[in-house]
Amino acid sequence: MEIKFNPSQPTGSAARQPIAQNQAATTAADSSSLSNTKLMSAIGNIPIVREDKVSAARTSISDPNFPSIDMLSKVASLLAEKMQ
């Protein structure tokens, strides 16, 4: 017995759904697309460079005591722990 599957043909309960339910699903998909558009628009408004973080990094780099001995010790301990 050979079963042929056609992804463009509805199967199971989707094939027997009344038209009203299919329209409701289409409306939900349209709403989802609208929300996705709003999300992409909001993402587009986020700055690529966060000047506050760049400024903080420059300040840290210019500090001759950065990174501190304590910070280096913690990083070295974590590395040694992960290598075991």
N, C-alpha and C positions, 0 to 999 in steps of 0.2 A: 504494500500500500504506500502510495506516495502522496505527501501533503505539500501543496504549494502555498506559499505565503506571499501575499501581495500587500505591502505596507500602505498602499494608497487606498485599499478597501477597508472600511471599518469592520471590526470583528467583535464578537461577544455582545455585551450590553450596549456598546457604542453604536452598533448597527441597528438596534431596536429603540434608541432614544427618540422621544417625540421631538418635533421641531422646536418647541418652546425651550426645552432644555438645551438644545444645541445653540440657540440664540443667546441664552443666558451664559453659556460657556464662551461664546464669541465676545459678548460684552465684557466679561471678566478679563479676557485676553487683551481687549482694547484698553481697559483700565490699567492693566499691568504694563502695557507699552507706554502709556502716559506717565505712570509712576517712574518707569525706567528712564524716560526722557528727562524728567525732573531731576532724577538722581544724577544722570550724566551731566546735566547743566550745573548742578551744585558741585560736582567733582571738578568741573572745569573752572570754577571760581576759586579753587584752593591754590594758593601760590606754590610755584615749583620750588622756590628757594625760601626757606624760613630764616629771615634775616636775624631774628633773635637767637636762633641756634648757632648760626654762623658767627655772630658776635661773641657768644659765650665760648665757642670753640677757639676763636682767635685769642681771647683773653686767657684761656687755659694754656694754650700753646706758648704764649709769651711769658708765662710764669716759670721762672727757673726751677721752682720746687714742684712742678707738675710733671709726672704723677708723683704723688707722695710715696715715701718709703712704705707706709702702711698699705696703700693701694697696690703697690708692686708686690708686696708680700702676699696679699690676698690672691692676686692673680697667679702668682707662682704656686701657691698652695692648691688652687683649683686645677691648674695644669698638671701638677704632680698627682693629684687625686684621679684625674681623668686618664692619665697614662697607665695607671696600674691595672 
